[in-house]
C-alpha cells in the first residue's frame, strides 16, 4: 500500500509541475519539487517495496529499521504528505505575493557593481591561497581534499577559509551577467579574460571543497540562469548536462577520492584508483541503488525523529548554526551538537560523520507535529515571497537571473539538509556575497501597496 501511495505522490507532483502556471520556465517551487521527490517519495517507494535484507543495499542508516517499522509506521508517510501540501499552501499564499510585490530593487551604477564583483573575487582568490598554503599548495589541497573533508587529514588553524572559497563562483556569476546579459562592449577582451580566470578559480575552489552537492548546484546555476533569462530549454545542452549530473552524483565521491593518487602516480594512479573504487561500488550495489542511497537520508531520518525520545530543540539549532561560524581552532568555543549530529547518533549509534536530518525530521526534532505544520507553511510562504521580489526584476537588472537561481538553490538546499548549521556553512558564500551586494550595490524600497512594475 505504501509504495503505491508514494508512487501516486510522485505522479501527482510531476503532473502538477508541468500543468501549473508559472511566471518563468522554472521557479522556486520547481527546484523544491525536484528535491522533495528525490528525498522522500522516491526513496519511500523503493525502501517500502523491498524486504529487510535489501534495506542495507540502499543505506547503511537503515540498519536500525526493521521491515515492520518501515511498513507500519503511519507517522512518517503522514508527515511527508502533510509537509508537501502545507508547503504548497504556503507558496500560493496571497499574502506572500502581496508583500513581495511591494519591494522594489534599484541597482546602482555599473562601476559600483564591478567594484563589488572585484572585491568578492579577490576575497575568493585570497582564500584559495591562504587555505591551500596550509596543505602545501593548491595541488596538495586538491589531492587531499577528500581526506580533509572526511577528517582523515587534520584540519588546520585557518581551515575556516574553506567557507570563502566559493566567493569566486559568485563573482563569476556577476561577471557572466555583465558579459552575456548586459553584453558590455567596453574592454570586452579584459572582461572575457577576467571571466575565464574567475571561472577557472571557481573550479579549483570546487575541487578543494570536494562537496558534490555544492559543486553541482554552483555549476548548474549558469544553465538555469540562461534558461530563466532566455526562456529556452536548450535541449542539446540540457540532456548531456542531466546525464553528467547523475553520473557525478553517483561517482563524484569516488572521483574526489581518486584525485589523492595524483601526488603518488600522476594521472595513471588517479584512473587506477577510480576504476578500482567504482568496481567495488558496482559490486556492492546497482547504479539505481547507489543513486537512491545518496538521497535516502531524509526519508530514513524521519523514522528516527518519530521513534526516539529527546527534548524538543525549538529554534536552538539556528543559534548553533550561527555559532559554527566562529573559528574554533583559533578561539575556544563549545557549541552543542547540531540536529544532524544527534540524528546520526539515533540512526547509527555513533556520530563519526553526519547524516543530515532533512527538513521533515528537523521540524519534528524542533517542535514535533506543531513544527511540521508551522515550519512547512512558513517555508513555502518565504519561497514565494522571494520569488515574487526577484521575478519582478528579472529583466530589469542584468544580474538578477543569477541571483534568482542562487537564492532558489539556497532555499531548496535548506529543505534538503534541514540543519541550520549545514545550511549556513554550505551557503555562506551565497549569503555573505548577497549581503555585500544588497548593502552597497542596490537601493531597496518598500511601498505601502503592491507595485505592478519594478
Secondary structure, DSSP 8 states (H G I E B T S, - for coil): -HHHHHHHHHHHHHHHHHHS--SSSS-HHHHHHHHHIIIIIHHHHHHTSS-HHHHHHH-GGGGG--HHHHHH-HHHHHHHHHHHHHHHHHHT-HHHHHHHTTEEEEE--HHHHHHHHHHHHHHHHHHHHHHHHTTTSHHHHHHTHHHHHHTSS---TTGGGGGGTTHHHHHHHHHHIIIIIS---TTHHHHHHHHHHHHHHHHHHHHHHT-HHHHHHHHHHHHHHHHHHH----HHHHHHHHHHHHHHHHHHHHHHHHGGGHHHHHHHHHHHHHHHHHHHHHHHS-HHHHHHHHHTHHHHHHHHHHHS-----TTHHHHHHHHTTS-TTTS-------HHHHHHHHHHS--SS----HHHHHHHHHHHHHHHHHHHHHHHHHHHHHHHHHHTTTTTSTTHHHHHHHHHHHHHHHHHH--HHHHHHHTHHHHHHHHHHHHHTEEEEE-SS--S--
